[in-house]
Amino acid sequence: MPVPRTAWRIDRAGSLSRLRRVDEPLPDPAPGEARLRTEAIGLNFADILACLGLYSATPKESFVPGLECAGTVEAVGPGASLSVGDRVCVLTRFGGYANRLNFDTRYSIRVPAGWSAAEAAAWPVQGITAWYGLLDRARVARGECVLVQSAAGGVGLQALNILSTVGAKVIASVGDERKRDFLCARHGLPPGAVIVRDVRRFGAQLDGAMDAIGADGLDVVFDAVLGPFFRPAFARLRPEGRFVLFGAADFMPPGSRPNYLSLLWRYLRRPRLDPLAMISANQAFIGFNLIWLWEQVERMPAAIEGLQRYAGARRPHVGERVPFAEAPRAMQLLQSGRTLGKVVLEV
Ligand SMILES: NC(=O)c1ccc[n+]([C@@H]2O[C@H](COP(=O)([O-])OP(=O)(O)OC[C@H]3O[C@@H](n4cnc5c(N)ncnc54)[C@H](OP(=O)(O)O)[C@@H]3O)[C@@H](O)[C@H]2O)c1
């Protein structure tokens, strides 16, 4: 029997102002699925890019944004590996902004004991992103020096957790002083290792931070900003260094719809690499997109194990809790680039 639900839906990507709240029926869970009574929804930068029509995986038809949420199992379909009453966090390929949803149980993780729903909803996408980029792809080892861009954001804080477990040396970059103070207080990073990025002297800032932590180059750069900060960081990669690029926040438009001329200008000025130079420098460039990993369902158990092992020791930091009814405001907060940790919608 279908049950009623409320969701945030957008009929056609292109503007955040098209997002609307709808009441609609939800069918019974299909084989291998369960139904979640959602308690919290984790926001991701990709949600905004999808609604703006700037994310390659965005559905062409009407869709409900949202890549992760947490709550309690309310019903199960045939063959589902969960029971009614289980508390889980769920990875969804869109569809998360809803107070009820059906999900494939292979993409769910039990909520760690003692964690709130908001903390659980803040965990899987950003934790797996950091694990996949830093450990599965770039193979960061103890003692290596890693630059984490946007280190006080959702993925950034997960990256710091993982790097502290691995025993890497960290240089963190952020957009403002408040974030730097937060990182020094919460993560115990020495002030000299945290850079408040300044486009005019980012290279010198990196040199100062490397001096402060006793590094003579960067072994790994973990970057989802791109823009003018790419070149100075790339130029400081050591031999055998790995540059991991997984986003381009510098492209994020400030308003509710994209300014395509400004985007085109940024696109034309995007950094270019010389592959031949990378041979003699023994360097690697790694790009990745989690949606691709999501589609390799046979790899989910390893990704979930990586998440639990490396990003499960510390609860995610929920910087903003916003009521479900105010989803557009929560998206604007994340879009502003000024949030700390995770932005979560509470149902
Ligand atoms: N490839 C993948 O599969 C994948 C998966 C997850 C996330 N990502 C990417 O990882 C990045 C972090 O994601 P998140 O969800 O954890 O977000 P977040 O880091 O919590 O927020 C994004 C951060 O980007 C920085 N930023 C730089 N330029 C910006 C601009 N023009 N407008 C707004 N923010 C700007 C801001 O931090 P500072 O100013 O402190 O730098 C902001 O806090 C995003 O770029 C996202 O697209 C990629």
The ligand as a MOL file (V3000), in Angstrom:
LIG
                    3D

  0  0  0     0  0            999 V3000
M  V30 BEGIN CTAB
M  V30 COUNTS 48 52 0 0 0
M  V30 BEGIN ATOM
M  V30 1 N 34.0620 14.1390 -6.8660 0
M  V30 2 C 33.2530 13.7040 -5.9230 0
M  V30 3 O 32.7940 12.5720 -5.9900 0
M  V30 4 C 32.9000 14.5710 -4.7810 0
M  V30 5 C 32.2050 14.0330 -3.6830 0
M  V30 6 C 31.9160 14.8920 -2.6000 0
M  V30 7 C 32.3040 16.2330 -2.6450 0
M  V30 8 N 32.9550 16.7030 -3.7440 0 CHG=1
M  V30 9 C 33.4110 18.0890 -3.8080 0
M  V30 10 O 34.1240 18.3440 -2.6140 0
M  V30 11 C 33.9880 19.7100 -2.2430 0
M  V30 12 C 33.5580 19.7690 -0.7870 0
M  V30 13 O 32.2270 19.2760 -0.7050 0
M  V30 14 P 31.3770 19.4480 0.6170 0
M  V30 15 O 30.0180 18.9700 0.2950 0
M  V30 16 O 32.1240 18.8260 1.7420 0 CHG=-1
M  V30 17 O 31.3140 21.0160 0.8140 0
M  V30 18 P 32.0820 21.9460 1.8820 0
M  V30 19 O 33.5520 21.6710 1.7950 0
M  V30 20 O 31.4240 21.8030 3.1950 0
M  V30 21 O 31.7710 23.3550 1.2690 0
M  V30 22 C 32.4530 23.7620 0.0990 0
M  V30 23 C 33.6360 24.6640 0.4140 0
M  V30 24 O 34.2160 25.1020 -0.8080 0
M  V30 25 C 34.9690 26.2650 -0.5610 0
M  V30 26 N 34.7990 27.2100 -1.6760 0
M  V30 27 C 35.7990 27.6200 -2.4730 0
M  V30 28 N 35.3370 28.4550 -3.4080 0
M  V30 29 C 34.0050 28.5790 -3.2150 0
M  V30 30 C 32.9720 29.3120 -3.8620 0
M  V30 31 N 33.2110 30.0810 -4.9380 0
M  V30 32 N 31.7100 29.2280 -3.3720 0
M  V30 33 C 31.4390 28.4470 -2.3040 0
M  V30 34 N 32.3890 27.7120 -1.6550 0
M  V30 35 C 33.6550 27.7810 -2.0980 0
M  V30 36 C 34.4790 26.8170 0.7900 0
M  V30 37 O 35.4820 26.5380 1.7820 0
M  V30 38 P 36.8410 27.4040 1.9110 0
M  V30 39 O 36.4820 28.7940 1.4990 0
M  V30 40 O 37.1990 27.2800 3.3370 0
M  V30 41 O 37.8090 26.7520 0.9800 0
M  V30 42 C 33.2730 25.9370 1.1250 0
M  V30 43 O 33.0810 25.7930 2.4960 0
M  V30 44 C 32.9790 20.3170 -3.2250 0
M  V30 45 O 33.6980 21.0270 -4.2140 0
M  V30 46 C 32.2850 19.1200 -3.8110 0
M  V30 47 O 31.7910 19.3670 -5.0990 0
M  V30 48 C 33.2480 15.9080 -4.7850 0
M  V30 END ATOM
M  V30 BEGIN BOND
M  V30 1 1 1 2
M  V30 2 2 2 3
M  V30 3 1 2 4
M  V30 4 1 4 5
M  V30 5 2 4 48
M  V30 6 2 5 6
M  V30 7 1 6 7
M  V30 8 2 7 8
M  V30 9 1 8 9
M  V30 10 1 8 48
M  V30 11 1 9 10
M  V30 12 1 9 46
M  V30 13 1 10 11
M  V30 14 1 11 12
M  V30 15 1 11 44
M  V30 16 1 12 13
M  V30 17 1 13 14
M  V30 18 2 14 15
M  V30 19 1 14 16
M  V30 20 1 14 17
M  V30 21 1 17 18
M  V30 22 2 18 19
M  V30 23 1 18 20
M  V30 24 1 18 21
M  V30 25 1 21 22
M  V30 26 1 22 23
M  V30 27 1 23 24
M  V30 28 1 23 42
M  V30 29 1 24 25
M  V30 30 1 25 26
M  V30 31 1 25 36
M  V30 32 1 26 27
M  V30 33 1 26 35
M  V30 34 2 27 28
M  V30 35 1 28 29
M  V30 36 1 29 30
M  V30 37 2 29 35
M  V30 38 1 30 31
M  V30 39 2 30 32
M  V30 40 1 32 33
M  V30 41 2 33 34
M  V30 42 1 34 35
M  V30 43 1 36 37
M  V30 44 1 36 42
M  V30 45 1 37 38
M  V30 46 2 38 39
M  V30 47 1 38 40
M  V30 48 1 38 41
M  V30 49 1 42 43
M  V30 50 1 44 45
M  V30 51 1 44 46
M  V30 52 1 46 47
M  V30 END BOND
M  V30 END CTAB
M  END
